[in-house]
Amino acid sequence: MAKKGFTTVNLHSDRKDKPEHGVLHKAIHPSVAYGYEDSRHLAEVFQGKRAGYNYGRQLNPTVTALQQRVCAMEEGIASVVFATGMAAISSTMLSLLRAGDHVVSSEFLFGNTNSLFGTLQNLGIEVSFVDATEVAKVEAAITENTRLVFVETIANPATQVADLRKIGELCQSKKLIYFVDNTMTSPHLFLPKTVGASLIINSLTKYIGGHGNALGGSITDTGLFDWQDFDNILDIYRSAEPALWGVTQIKKKGLRDMGASLGPEAAHHLAVGSETLPLRMDRACSNAKLLTEFCCQQDKIKNVYYPGLEDHPQHSRARQLFKNFGAIFSIDLVDGVDCFDFLNKMETIISSSNLGDTRTLAIPVAHTIYYEMGAERRASMGIADSMIRFSTGIEESNDLLADFELALA
Ligand SMILES: *Cc1c(COP(=O)(O)O)cnc(C)c1O
């Protein structure tokens, strides 16, 4: 039988496990605890000998249903979801790495991930930040202690595209965990598994949930990394099938012990949101394309950053790797045009820090999300004071164009 489509599989996934009353959505289960008639059964659940639920911090049926959806979308072997995307990243790093380990990270990073990696450095985990658009820079940073390479697919806000395929080959040859943040592309535009990713993080808050009404994050194991090559797996988790060692340690040390669990209501919102991911993303990408082409012709706009533009440094790489070029773009205004005044003239586009919403959102990045990191690091990331990042939504394109005309008038 032909492989079913992304949307078809996602829409029908909750029905596969024969849910109560034939409901089409997995029910929202608020219960924190689960009772067992046979106390031996409870013990077996604790010991991992039987599937089942014990306590809401570790697992919940509504959350499990979302995990299965994410896992199917990323074509992985197992997924774990968390309260936020940052919880997914921090719990994974802290459960897999130890003091003395070394990480090579892209220097073009989501601001809070950048800040988190600074915290890891204070805990004795070394992090080298490199220009991940060139595999040679990643390779040059690898040391004896390197355990993991972290990159984003399309970086924010200047839209650099990492050399995803070559870094994947490098990680495979050096037996390193390849941890890819797929938030900007989402599994609709790109499957990191196809370039050899070991672990994938998605902020479900963004495109997958898609409506700015629930926070969440996920980690997916693609099954490509051989956990037998990884010394940091604790003995207690080495009894199961080796393919599941990593995800088991992330679930126990990360989710259970650090405790950033996703609630069932949020899981429901995110699951429903995910059903329209390809429809929303296609429209948001086409809006981004149209707006960036318009921006390129404007005298008051100095630079336009979007992988869909032919003069973008990684345009051909993005074309090869992704189904479309994403729905994030940034502009630098010419000197004398104030970014706050520019934004304040817009009627439909909202000044807001989120992205991946159905609504088009914009933010002056140097003064907000990248304020804390300081001018020097901003300059190294290519972030000008006048830069504005746009996250296109699904409005009719003419309404968005009209806003740019107002702002430029
Ligand atoms: C938003 C975001 C995160 C963090 O996700 P939250 O759900 O907000 O915690 C991580 N990486 C990228 C690329 C993001 O855009």
The ligand as an SDF file (V2000), in Angstrom:
LIG
                    3D

 15 15  0  0  0  0  0  0  0  0999 V2000
   10.9560   29.4290   20.2330 C   0  0  0  0  0  0  0  0  0  0  0  0
   12.1340   28.6210   19.9300 C   0  0  0  0  0  0  0  0  0  0  0  0
   12.6750   27.7510   20.8750 C   0  0  0  0  0  0  0  0  0  0  0  0
   12.1160   27.6380   22.2720 C   0  0  0  0  0  0  0  0  0  0  0  0
   10.7880   27.2210   22.2930 O   0  0  0  0  0  0  0  0  0  0  0  0
    9.7570   27.6270   23.4570 P   0  0  0  0  0  0  0  0  0  0  0  0
    8.6080   26.7310   23.1970 O   0  0  0  0  0  0  0  0  0  0  0  0
    9.4360   29.0740   23.2950 O   0  0  0  0  0  0  0  0  0  0  0  0
   10.4440   27.3500   24.7510 O   0  0  0  0  0  0  0  0  0  0  0  0
   13.7780   27.0100   20.5200 C   0  0  0  0  0  0  0  0  0  0  0  0
   14.3370   27.1050   19.3040 N   0  0  0  0  0  0  0  0  0  0  0  0
   13.8430   27.9400   18.3620 C   0  0  0  0  0  0  0  0  0  0  0  0
   14.4980   27.9870   17.0290 C   0  0  0  0  0  0  0  0  0  0  0  0
   12.7350   28.7280   18.6380 C   0  0  0  0  0  0  0  0  0  0  0  0
   12.2580   29.5600   17.7200 O   0  0  0  0  0  0  0  0  0  0  0  0
  1  2  1  0
  2  3  1  0
  2 14  2  0
  3  4  1  0
  3 10  2  0
  4  5  1  0
  5  6  1  0
  6  7  2  0
  6  8  1  0
  6  9  1  0
 10 11  1  0
 11 12  2  0
 12 13  1  0
 12 14  1  0
 14 15  1  0
M  END
$$$$
